[in-house]
Amino acid sequence: MTEDAKPTTDAAHSLWPGLGPGGQSGRWALPRPAAFWILAGLFLMLFFASAAASPLYRVYQARFHFSAVTLTGVFAVYVLVLLITLLFFGSVSDYLGRLPVIITALIFSAIGCVVFLAAHGVGALYAARSMQGIATGLGSGPIGAGLIDLQPAGSRRAALATSAFSNLGLGLGADHQRAHPVRPGTDSPDLAGAAGRIRRWHRHRAGHGRTRVQACRCAGLPAS
């Protein structure tokens, strides 16, 4: 086995407990193409969950009687927590392994969705968005790094998959707005300017470790 092939094999093995670097070589692992698309599907799920509650914000605003400023804060806390998670935990999968971190991210994402559905106040909305930020910050790095290791040699499939599946997830999550429209500029704040400032600020901070760099790119916060 060549040195170039080892990371790819390890990435496929690392989808399952005990496999990958230092794991048991005799245990069964998924074929690399299947592992690639499973990871891509999980990537889509993270971004779908982060946008799925968007049509409910008008309902929450009417029920809890909070201002547009508070609504902007509920949106912005996701970006803030995502950034903090990337800065401090973006490379944690290099030490704990990808599978445990991905599972943890999915758990945070699921809890965030449950908190949204059971929300009885503005605090719950902040908590739910924070959990979604943690989920995306934790999961995007190991998933993105795994996709790179699993793609065919010389291919750009991982970059295309992360870009396409993140946009697809956001689009599918927000698609419910057709039935429950949210008026741009009033009920939904534009975070493009804030995201741009975060990218510029984060650019010189994220460069330590492959997983952290990949996490920034997957989450839309380029590290270079």
C-alpha positions in Angstrom: 0.0 0.0 0.0 1.4 3.4 -1.0 1.6 6.4 1.3 -1.0 8.2 -0.8 -3.5 5.4 -0.4 -3.3 5.1 3.4 -5.2 8.3 4.3 -8.0 7.2 2.0 -8.3 3.8 3.6 -8.1 5.2 7.0 -10.8 7.7 6.3 -13.2 4.9 5.2 -12.3 2.9 8.3 -12.8 5.8 10.6 -16.5 5.9 9.9 -16.9 3.0 12.3 -15.8 2.8 15.9 -12.4 1.2 16.5 -11.3 1.5 12.9 -9.0 3.9 11.1 -5.5 4.8 12.4 -4.7 2.4 15.3 -7.9 0.5 14.8 -8.4 -3.2 14.2 -7.5 -4.0 10.6 -9.6 -7.2 10.4 -13.0 -5.5 10.8 -15.4 -4.7 8.0 -15.5 -1.2 6.6 -17.7 0.5 4.0 -16.5 0.9 0.4 -14.9 4.3 -0.1 -17.6 5.6 -2.6 -20.4 4.6 -0.2 -18.5 6.2 2.8 -18.0 9.4 0.7 -21.7 9.8 -0.1 -22.8 9.0 3.5 -20.5 11.8 4.7 -21.9 14.1 2.1 -25.4 13.2 3.2 -24.5 14.0 6.8 -23.1 17.3 5.7 -26.4 18.1 4.0 -28.3 17.2 7.1 -26.3 19.6 9.2 -27.1 22.6 7.0 -30.7 21.5 6.5 -31.3 21.5 10.2 -29.7 24.9 10.6 -32.2 26.4 8.1 -35.3 24.2 8.8 -36.7 26.5 11.5 -36.5 29.6 9.4 -40.3 29.7 8.6 -41.1 29.5 12.3 -39.4 32.7 13.2 -42.5 34.8 12.3 -44.6 32.5 14.5 -42.2 32.8 17.4 -42.0 36.6 17.0 -45.8 36.9 17.1 -46.1 34.5 20.1 -43.2 35.8 22.2 -43.6 39.5 21.2 -40.0 40.2 20.6 -38.5 42.9 18.4 -36.7 42.8 15.1 -33.4 43.4 17.0 -34.0 40.3 19.1 -34.7 38.4 15.9 -31.5 39.5 14.4 -29.7 38.4 17.6 -31.3 34.9 17.3 -29.9 34.7 13.8 -26.5 36.1 14.7 -25.9 33.9 17.7 -25.6 31.0 15.3 -22.7 32.6 13.5 -21.0 33.7 16.7 -21.2 30.2 18.3 -20.1 28.6 15.0 -17.0 30.8 14.9 -16.1 30.1 18.5 -16.6 26.4 18.0 -14.3 26.5 15.0 -11.6 28.5 16.8 -11.5 26.3 19.9 -12.7 22.9 18.8 -12.1 22.9 15.0 -9.3 20.4 15.2 -10.7 18.2 18.1 -11.3 15.3 15.7 -7.5 15.1 15.2 -7.3 13.9 18.8 -10.6 12.1 19.4 -11.3 10.7 16.0 -13.8 11.8 13.3 -16.6 9.4 14.1 -17.1 10.5 17.8 -17.0 14.2 16.8 -19.5 13.7 13.9 -21.9 11.8 16.2 -21.6 14.6 18.8 -22.4 17.2 16.1 -25.5 15.3 15.0 -26.7 15.0 18.6 -26.3 18.8 19.1 -28.2 19.3 15.8 -31.0 17.1 16.8 -31.2 18.7 20.3 -31.3 22.1 18.7 -34.3 21.1 16.5 -36.1 19.7 19.5 -35.5 22.9 21.5 -36.9 24.9 18.6 -40.1 22.8 18.5 -40.6 23.0 22.3 -39.6 26.6 22.7 -41.6 28.7 25.3 -39.5 31.8 25.2 -36.8 33.8 23.5 -34.1 32.1 25.6 -35.0 28.7 24.0 -34.5 30.2 20.6 -31.0 31.5 21.5 -30.2 28.0 23.0 -31.4 26.2 19.9 -29.5 28.4 17.5 -26.4 28.0 19.7 -26.7 24.2 19.5 -27.0 24.4 15.8 -23.8 26.6 15.6 -22.0 24.0 17.7 -23.2 21.2 15.5 -22.1 22.9 12.3 -18.7 23.9 13.8 -18.0 20.5 15.2 -19.2 18.4 12.2 -18.1 20.4 9.2 -14.4 19.8 9.9 -14.2 16.1 10.2 -16.8 15.5 7.5 -14.9 17.8 5.1 -11.6 16.2 5.9 -13.1 12.8 5.4 -14.5 13.7 2.1 -11.1 14.9 0.9 -9.5 11.7 2.0 -12.2 9.6 0.3 -12.3 11.3 -3.0 -10.4 9.8 -6.0 -6.9 10.9 -6.4 -6.6 14.2 -8.3 -10.4 14.8 -8.0 -12.2 17.9 -6.7 -15.2 15.9 -5.8 -15.0 16.8 -2.1 -15.0 20.6 -2.8 -17.9 20.3 -5.1 -19.8 18.1 -2.7 -19.3 20.4 0.3 -20.3 23.4 -1.7 -23.3 21.8 -3.4 -24.6 19.9 -0.4 -24.3 22.9 2.0 -26.3 25.1 -0.4 -28.8 22.3 -1.1 -29.2 21.7 2.7 -29.9 25.4 3.3 -32.2 25.6 0.4 -34.2 22.5 1.4 -34.4 23.7 5.0 -35.7 27.1 4.0 -38.0 25.8 1.3 -40.9 25.7 3.8 -41.0 29.4 3.5 -43.1 29.0 0.4 -46.0 27.9 2.7 -45.0 30.3 5.5 -43.3 33.2 3.7 -40.9 35.5 5.6 -40.6 39.0 4.2 -36.9 39.9 3.5 -35.6 42.8 5.4 -38.3 42.7 8.1 -38.6 39.2 9.5 -35.3 37.8 8.3 -32.0 39.8 8.7 -29.3 39.8 6.0 -26.2 38.2 7.5 -24.0 38.6 4.4 -22.2 41.6 5.7 -21.6 40.0 9.1 -20.4 36.8 7.4 -18.0 38.8 5.3 -16.5 40.5 8.3 -16.2 37.2 10.1 -14.3 35.7 7.1 -11.8 38.6 7.1 -11.3 38.5 10.8 -11.0 34.7 10.9 -8.7 34.4 7.9 -5.5 35.0 9.8 -6.6 33.0 12.9 -7.4 29.6 11.3 -4.4 27.9 10.0 -3.5 25.3 12.6 -4.2 21.8 11.5 -5.8 20.3 8.4 -9.2 19.6 10.0 -9.6 23.2 11.3 -8.8 24.7 7.9 -11.2 22.3 6.2 -13.9 23.2 8.8 -13.6 26.9 8.0 -13.9 26.2 4.3 -16.9 23.9 4.7 -18.7 26.3 7.0 -18.2 29.2 4.6 -15.4 30.8 6.5 -12.3 30.4 4.3 -9.0 30.0 6.2 -6.8 31.4 3.5 
